[in-house]
């Protein structure tokens, strides 16, 4: 697939993802009558379901990253060139902001607002390290062995991470930036966003290091023929996953 189509897919996927996150947060808060748990549940279910649909839609066009952490991991693993990664990340950032604007427009709010939602402190930053580490670990390992499960795996992980992390699992630098522009349920103060972004990068880097170590240890002395056959089968799935990036590199 040409780089142009891949970049458009990253823009659209990121925009629709943020429209889902912010829009469902607004709707949930309005309908929950002050019950934060109900609002968070609505936000969670909409985001998880939206991720499944969006990844399934765009995975064969761009790889359905929608997240600089995924794009940078692909670069570190030699699956995407730096010059193409820059285009991906720019599309993700612009798309995420466009998604916030779209959500505000649907709910008759100012198109851009500065968030006043406080999200800071060691527990929040550690939550983002854990959330990002878990997300990248899921993506890299599922993509390597069972690519067809990626939409459900990512949607399921984020649905769970909304509830088991104190930060509600942003796990995405462009999401943190875009959500600083909405003073709604999903928002984060602009001053708090850098702490989230650094934490997310740390978590993503740890996941890549773990994945590399696990791959190096994948073939052990005394491996049986059956294991070798299984490795060949999983390598075929990996090649299918790598195809969008390879096609992009040919642009």
N, C-alpha and C positions, 0 to 999 in steps of 0.2 A: 504494500500500500504506500502511496506517495506521502511525503511528509506533510503536504498541505492538508490532505484528508485526515491524517493522524492528529494534526494540531487542531483542526476544527472539532474532531471527536473529543479531544481533551477539554477544549473550551466548553462545548455543549454539556459534556458529562459533569464538569465542575460546576457550571451554572445551574443545572438541574438539581445537583446534589445540594448546593447551598440554598436554592429555593425551597427544597424539601425540608432541610434542617430548620431554616428560619421560619418558613411559612407554617410548618407543623407546630413549632414552638409558640408562635402567635396564636394560632387556632386553639391549641391545647390550653394555653393560659387563659384565653377568653372564656372557654367553655368549662374550665375546671372550678370556677368560683372560689379561687384562692387555694385550692388543694394542689400543692406543688407536686405531690407524688403522682396525681392523675395527669397533670401537665407533662411531667417528665416521661410517664409511660406513653402518652400519645406521641411525644417527640421521638422517643426511642423506636417505637414500632414503625412510624413513618420513615425514619431514617434507615433502619435496617432493611425494610422492604424496598425502599428507593434504591439502595445500594445494589441489592440483588438484581433489580431490573436494569439499572444503568450499566453495571459491569457486564451483564449478559448481552446488552445491546452493543457496546462499543469494544469489547475485548478483542475481537478479530480485526478491528480497524487500527487502534492505537495501543492495545494492551490494557486499556481502561485503567490507567494509573490514577488520575484525578488527585494526585498527591505527590509533591516533590520528593518525599521520602522514598517512594516506590521508584520514581525516575532516577534518583541518585543511586539507589541500590542497583538498578539495571546498568548504570554506567560503571559502578565499581566492579560488577561481575562481568563486564565486557560485552553486554548485550545491547548497549545503546551508545552512540557517540556523543561526546560532550556538546558538539554544535547542535545536535538534534535535541539533547536534553534541555538546552537553554530555551528552545522554541516551545517544548512541552511545558516547562515551568512557567513561562510567560503566559501561555494559553490558560494554564490552570489558575493563575493569579487573577487574570482579567475575567475569566469565566466565573470564578468564585464571587468576585465583587458584583458582576452582572447578575448573579443569582440572588444576592442580597437585595439589589435594587428591584428585581422582578418581584420578590416576595413582598417588599414594602409597597410596591404599586398595587398588588392584589389586595392588600389590607388597608389601603388608603392612609399610608403613613408617609412621612417625609422620605424621599428616596435614599438619602444618606443621613445617618445619625451617628453621634459619638456615644458609644456604650458607657454606662455607669455601673455595669455589673462587675463587682469585685471578684477576681479569681487570682489569688496570689498566695505565696507561702510555700514552705518546703513540702507539705503534703500534696499540694496541687502540682508542684513541679515533679515530684516523685511519681505521682499518678500519671503524668504525661510520659515520663520515661517508660513506665511499665506498659501503658497503653500502646505506645509506639513500638516498643520492643515486641510485644505480643502480636500486633497487627502485621509487622514485617515478617516475623517468624512464620505466621500462618500463610501469608501470601507467597513467600519464597519456597516454602516446602510443599504447599499444595500445587503451586505452579509447576514445580519440578516433577511431581509424580501423578497428580490427578487434576489436570487443568480444568476439566469440565466441572469440578466442584468449587472453583474459585468464587463465583457469585454467591453461592450459599454460604461458603466458609467465611468470606469477608462480611457479608450481611449479618451472619450469626455472631461473629466475634464482636462486631461493633455494637450490636444489640445487647450483648452481655456486658461489654465494657462500659456502656452508658451507666450501668448499675454497680459494677464492682470497683470503679475508680471514683475518687473524690472529685475529679475534674470533669466527669462525664465524657472522657475520652475524645478529645479533639483529634489527637494523633495525626495532625496534618498542618504544616506551617501556613499554607494558603487559607485553610479554614480559619485558623487563628486570626490572620490578618483581616479576612472578610467579616468575621463575626465581631471585630472591633468597631465595625461600621453600622451595627444595629443595636439600638437601645431597647431590645426586647428580651424575651426569655432566654434566647440562645446567645446573647451578647457577652463580650469580655472587654474590659476597659483597655484602650490602646496602650496604656502604660504597663499593663499586665501581659500583653501579647508576647513581648520579647522573651520573658521567662518561659513561656509555653514553647516557643519556637526552639530555643536552645535545648530544652528538655526533650523535645521530640527528635531533634537531630541526634542527641546522645542515644536515645532508645533505638532509633533506626540504625545507627552505626554498630551498636552492640548486636543487633539482630543479624546484620551482614557478617560480622566477625564469627558469630555462632554458626551461621549457615556455611561459611567457608570451611570452618573446622570440621563440621559434621560431614561435609562432602568429601574432604580429604580422608576421613576415617571410614568412608562408606564401603570401600572394598578392603576386606580384611584377609589376612593369611588363612588358607584353608577354605576359601569361598567355594561353595558347591556349584555345579553346573546349573542347578535349578535357580540358584541365586543370581547367577550370571544372566540367565534367561529373563528373570524379572527385571534386572538392571537394564537390559536391552529394551524391554517394553516401556519402562519408565523414561528412558532416554528418548523414545519416540514421542511421548507426551511432552517432554521438555522442548523438543524441536518444534512441536506444534505451538507451544507457548512463545518460543523465540521468534516465530515467523513474522509477526507484526513488526518487531524491532528490526529484523534483517531487511524486510521489505522497505522499511522507512530509511534504513541506511543506504539503500540503493537509489534513493531520490537524488 
